[in-house]
Amino acid sequence: FTAINANGAATGMSVTSLTAPGTFIVNGSGSTDGSGGTVQNCTQIGADLRSSANVTLKNMNFTNNGTGNGPGANCEDVVSGTTNNGPTNCFSNVSLLSMTSVTLDNINASLSEQNGIDGQSVNGLTMTGVNVFQNGGEVGEDGVQMANLSGTVSISGSSVFKDNAANQFEVVNSTGVLNATVSNSEFSITNFPAACGGVAPSPGNCTANSGLYFIGTTTGSSTMN
């Protein structure tokens, strides 16, 4: 695909049960922001990616998706790697469930009422030039929220995770091997999402932590530059 656009649907785009050697690619044009399409104002999920492999999204904007609360009573509570309240219980701009080899390149994900990008049981994730900002409106709703993230994970290319309601990037694992490399990326908090109801420096309904968090019992390695 060159571009996918959606405005105001329940789910903007969906990829389900695509297995290797098949691929799903949205390219856009060169490195131009938004040339791969804009998915916006969807009430549930911007991009819903499930039980698939070899998915690439490039040059896409996801904004103001997940305008309501998901079906889970405790969306923000990532209890453990096997009880993730992201893809199954929350709404988000981009949702990854039981995915293998996902590439997000020059992606902007902003203004979700819950999570910016969430995932459960993702094996292999590359994020290059990904900007995730101003997502969430309650305690524990994250910029990026992952449970049982495994395989080779790379975050680079001036990626920015900023001004989200709780953790800017959180990984909670109870199984698997994770080998992560983080370089030339920013994790910070300056202002809180408007949905938090606070005015800086007060976080209102939110907690607004500035960091990158790895929690759990998984094995592997991590490198940060």
N, C-alpha and C positions, 0 to 999 in steps of 0.2 A: 504494500500500500504506500502511496505517496503521502496521504493525509487522511485522518479520521476526525470528524467534527461532530459534536453533539451538544445540545442545549436544552436543559429542562426535563430530560427523561428520568426514569427511576435509576437506570444504570446506563452510562454513556456508551461503553463498549465492553464486550465480554469475549474471552477466549477460554474454552473448556475442553479438556480431554484431547489435546493435541500432543501426540507423542513423537519422539525421535524416530526416523530422521526428518520428520516434518518441521517446518519453521513458521513463525509468524513475525513479520517485520513491518514496522512503520518507519519510513526513512526520512520523510521531509526533504528539504533541499539543503545540501551542504551542512552548515552549522547555524542556520538561521532560526532564531527563536520562533516557535509557533508554526513553522512551515510544515510540520507533521500533523498539525491540527490543534484545535482547542476544544476541550471537553469541559463544560461548565454548567453550574446550576442544577446538577442532577441530585435528586432527593436522597439517593442511597450511596452509590459508588460510581466514581468516574470511570476507572478501568478495573474490571473484575476478572482476574486471571487465576484459573483454577486447574489443577491436575494436568498441567501441560509442561512442555519442554521447549527450549530454544526460542524464547520470545524476546524480541528487541523493540523497544519504543525509543524513538529518537526525535528530537526537536518538537516536543509536544508540551502544551500548557494544560494543566488541570487546575481549575480554580472554582472555589465555592461549591464543591461537591460534598455530599453528605450533609445536606442542609438540616436534617433532623437527626434524632438519636436512633441508634441501631436497636435490635431486639434484645440485647443483653442488659440485664439489670445492673451489672457492674462493668461497663465497658472499659473503664480506665484501669481496672485491676488486673495486671498481668501476674497471675498467681504463680505459674511455673511454666516451663517449656511445653508442657502438654495441656495446659489450660490457658490458652491465649485468647483474650477477648477482642482481638482484632478482626480477622476475616469472618469469623463465625458470629460475632456478636456486635460488631461496630460498623459504622460507615466511614468512608475515607475517600480521598482523591484517587489513590491507587491501592488495590488490595491483591495480595499474593497468597494463595493457599495451595500447598502441595505442588510446588513449582521446582523445576530444574533448569539451570542455566538461563538466568534472566539478566538482560542488559538494559539499563536505563541511561540514556545519553542525552545530555542537554534537555533535561526535564525540569519544568517548574511546577511545583505542587503547593498550592496556597489556599487559605481561607476555608478549609473544611471545618465543620462544627465539631468533629471528633478527631480522628487521626489523619495526618498527612499521607503517609504511606505505611501500611501495615502488612505483616506476613506471618505465616505459620508453616513450618516444615518446608523451608526454601533451601535448596541445595545448589549453591553457586549463584553469586550475585555480583554484578559489575555496575558501579554507579560512577559516571563521569560527567562532571559539570551539572550536577543535580542540585537544584535549589528548592528547599523545603522550608516554608516560613508562614507564620501567622495561622497555624492550625490549632484546633482544640478550643474548648471553652470550660473545661472542668479539670479538677485535680487528676493527674495521671494520664491525660490525653496527650499523646506525643507527636513530635514531628515525624519520626520514624520509629515504629514499634515492631520488633521481630521476636518470634519464639521459635526455638530449635532451628536457628540459622546455621547452616553447615557448608562444608566444602570450601572452595576458594572464593573469598570475598574481597573486592577491591573498591575503595572509595578514593577518588582522585579528581583531577581536572578542575580545581577551584570550586569544588562542591561547597555549598553553604547550607547549614542547618541552623535556623535562627528564629528567635521570637515565637517559638511554639509554646503551648500552654504548660507542658510539664518537661519531660526529658526531650532534648533535641534529637537524640538517637539512642534507643534502648534495645538491647539484645538480652533475652532471658532464655537460657538453654538448660535442658535436663538430659540431653543425649546428643550424640554425634560428634564429629571432629570439625572444628572451625579453624581455618587458616586465613586470617584477615590482614590486609595491608591498607593503611590509611595514610594518604599523603596530600599535601597542598589543599587542605580542606578546613573549613571553619565551623565551629560549634559554639554558639553564643546566644546571649539574651540581652536585648537592649530595651525593647518595648514588648508589652504583653498583648496577645490577641484581643481584639475588641470584644469577642464573645466571652472573655473572662470577666468583664464588667469592672475591671480595675483601671486605674490610671497610674502609670509609672511614678514612683517606684512601688506602688501597691499592686500585688498580683491579682487582687479580687478573688475569683473562684479558683484560681490556678496556683501551681507551685513553681513553675518556670525555672527549672534547673538548666544550667548552661552546657552540660557535658555530654560525652559519649560514654555509655554504660554497658559493660558486659557482665552479666550475672548468671551463675549456674555452675554446672558440673561438667560441661563439655571439655574435651581435650583439643589440643592443637596449638596454634601460635598466633601472635599478633605483632605487627610492625607498624610504627607510627613515625612519620617524618614531617 
